[in-house]
Amino acid sequence: MDAKQLQDVLDFAVESAQLAGAYTLGYFNAAPPTEIKSDDSPVTVADRGAEERLRARIEAAFPGHGILGEEFGEKSGVDPARWILDPIDGTQSFISGVPLYSVLVGLEWRGEMVLGVIHLPALHETIYAARGLGCWCNGRRAWTSEVAELSQARFAYTGVRGMRAHGRVEAFERLIAACRIDRGWSDAYAYALLATGRVEVVADPKMAIWDCAALLPIVREAGGTFTDWNGKTTHTGGDAIATNGPLFEQVMHVVQGGEPPR
């Protein structure tokens, strides 16, 4: 896929995410009926409707592409392309009337993520990137910050309970102690902040592939790193740590038990 083709597909992905996001706004702050799935996570009619709309649009434009979505599973394709969708990332925020939820759209080509979109419908903000084309926020080039000392970093995370539940609380507390400030800016919103230079470190103790896929190309094209807790670049899920780039080695050192740099 050359740069022109990639730009065309990125434009399609951005428009698709924005259309799905517009649909979700019809249910935002409207107390939509909520169910609890087998993994104990919430789902609403907005999640399902947004994914249905994303799938229909992709199937019409790229009938040979595969699709993997959180709500409706996987449809195999004949081309070496797979769309990975999270129709509402941050459903808990969504049902609570908190405007930090997002629509995530990513494209995997021959096993590698080549583009991603984070669309924040209630904030009217879209962060998007494609391999070699840079990261953008509402039409303006986006970069991670240049902070090079962990003691000056801003650290964002989704919550403390998950850190405890997945055995990450000690590493989490070391990161809090090492960074200048910490805030519970959650889900993909935190990675959008990182890609636009507003935080330097994000950590999640548990992630699914649809949580990660769109984030990797965005963070990478903005100048940052997106890895698992062992420092391996991956979009397939499990867990995730993102940094602005200059802080990667310092963050890994602290996560793996080392003393914060002084």
N, C-alpha and C positions, 0 to 999 in steps of 0.2 A: 504494500500500500504506500504510494508516494505521498509527498507533502500536500499536493492539491486534493487528492482523494481523502486524505486524513482531515484536512480542513473542512471539506464538504460534510463528512460524517460527523465531525465535531459540531458543526452548525446544526445539523439534524438533531444531535443528542441534546444540545442546549435547548432548542425549541421544544423538543419532546418533554424534557424535564419541566420546563416552564408551563407547558399545557397541563401536565399532570398536577403540578403544584397549584395551578388556578382551580382545578377541580377540588383539591383538598381544602382550599379556603372556604368552600361552600359548607364544610362541616366543622371548621375550626371555631371554637368557642360556641358550638351549637349542641354540646352534649350528645354526640353520636353514640348509638348502642355499641357497647364494647364486650368482646368475648376474651377469654383467656385460653391461649393455645396450650398444647401439650408440654411445651418448654417453659410454661409459666409466664410467657410474655403476652402483652395485650395486642389485640387486633380490632380494627373497626371497619365499617363499610367503606370509609375513605381509603384505607390501605388497599383493600381489594379492588375498589373501583379505579384507583390511580394505576395500579399494576395492569389491570385489564386494558386501560387506555394506552399505556406504554407498549404493551405486547402487540396490540392491534396495529399501532403505528409502525412498529419495527417489522412486523410480519408483512405489512403492505409494501414497505420500502425495500426490505431486504429479506425476501422469502427464503433464501438459502442459509441465513444466519441462525445459530442456536440462541436460545434465551434461557437464562436461569434467574428466577425471581424468588424473593422470600415467601410470597404468599401462594404461588401456583407452581413451584418446582421448576423442573427442567424440561425443555423441548430441544431435542437434538437438531442440528443443522447439517447441511452438506458442505458448507464453506468453512474455512478455518477461522471463523469468527463466532464469538459468543458474547451476547449482551448480558450483563450482570446488573440486576435491578433491586433496589430497596425503595419501594414506593413511598414509605414514610419511615425515615430513620429518626428515631426519637419519638415513638408513638406515645410513650409516657408523658413527654412534654406536650405533645399534640392534644391528648385527652385532658390534660391539666390546664389548657389554655395558655401555655408558655410558648412564645413564638420562635423557639430555637430548633424546631424540627426541620427536616430537609427531605428532598427527593434526591436519591443517588442513582446515577446512570453511568455505567462503565462499559467499555468495549475491550474484550480480550481478543488478540489476534495471534494465532499460532502459539497459544499458551502464555503470552505476555500481555500485560495491560498497556494499551496504547492511548487511551483517552479516558477522561473522567469528568463528571459534572456533579457539583453540589449546588442544588438550588434551594434557597431558603425562602419559601413563598411569603411568609408573614413579615419578613424583613426586606423583601424586594431586592434580594442580593443573589447573584449567581457567580460562583467560582468555577472555572473550567480550564482544562488543559489537554494537550495532546503531545505525543512524543515529538520532540524537536521544535514544537510550535510555541512553547512557553506556557505560562499560567496567567490567567486573566480574571479580573473581577469587574463585572458590569462594564466591559469594554476597555478597561485600563489594565496595563501590565501589572502583575502582582509578584512580589518577592517575599521570601522569608526575611526576618531581621538579621542584622549583622552582629548581634550580641555574641561575644566570644568567651564570657566568663559565666559559669553556672550560677555563681552568687548573684548575678544580675538578671537571671532568667525568670520569666513568668511561666508557671506550670499549671496546665488545665487537665481536668479529669472528670469522669462522669459521676463517680460516687465512691464512698469509702466501703460500703457493705460488700461490693463486688471484689474489692481488693482483699478483704478478709476471706471471703468465700473461696477464692482461687489461690490462696497462699501467697499473695503479693504484698501483704500489709507492711512487712519489714522494709522491703525495697521502696515501697511507696512512701513510708515515713522518712527514709533516707533522702529521697528526692525532695520532699517538702522541706526538710532541714537544709538542703543544699541550695535551693532556689530562693530568689528574692521574695516572690509572692506566689501563692497558690489559690486557684479559684475553681469552683465546680461548674465550669462552662462545658456542657455535656455533648456527647455523641459527635456526629460529623461537624457540628458547629465549631467544636474546639479545633478541628483540623483546618477548617476554613479560616479561623483566626490565625493559626500557625502559618498557613500559606500566604497570608496577607500581612505578615509581620507584626501581629498583635499579641501573640504569645510565642514562646520558644520551645516548649516541651509539652507533649501530650502523651498520656499513657492509658491504656485500657487492658484489663486483665483477661477479658474474654471478648472475642470478635468472631463473627461468621464471615464467610466469603463475601456476601452482599454488603456487609458493613465496611469491608476493606477495599474492595475492588476499585471503586471510583477514586478513593483517597490516594492510592499509590502514585498514579501519574500526576495528580494535582500537586502533591507535596514535592515530588521529584522535580517537576518542571519549575516550581517556585524556588528551588535551590536547597530543599531540605532532604531529610532521610525518613523513610517509612519502613520499619522492620518489625520483626517479632522481638520478644524480650531477650533473645539470644543474639540480636544484632543481624539476623538474616533478613534480607529484602524479600518480602513475600506478600501476595494479595489473597492468599487462600484461607486466611483466618486463623483462629486459635487465640492470639492476643496481638497487641500492637503497641509500639512506641514510635512516636515521630519527634524529630528535632528540626531546628532551623538549619542544620548542617554543621556549622562551626562547633556546636556543643555535643555532637554525636559521641565522640570518644569519652568525654567527661560523663555524660549520662550513662553510657554502658558501664563505665568504671563504678559508678555509684550503684547502679542496679545490681551489679554482680558482687556487691559487698565491699567495695573499696571505700576509703575515706573520701569525702568531698574535697576537691582541690582548694587550696588556700592561696 
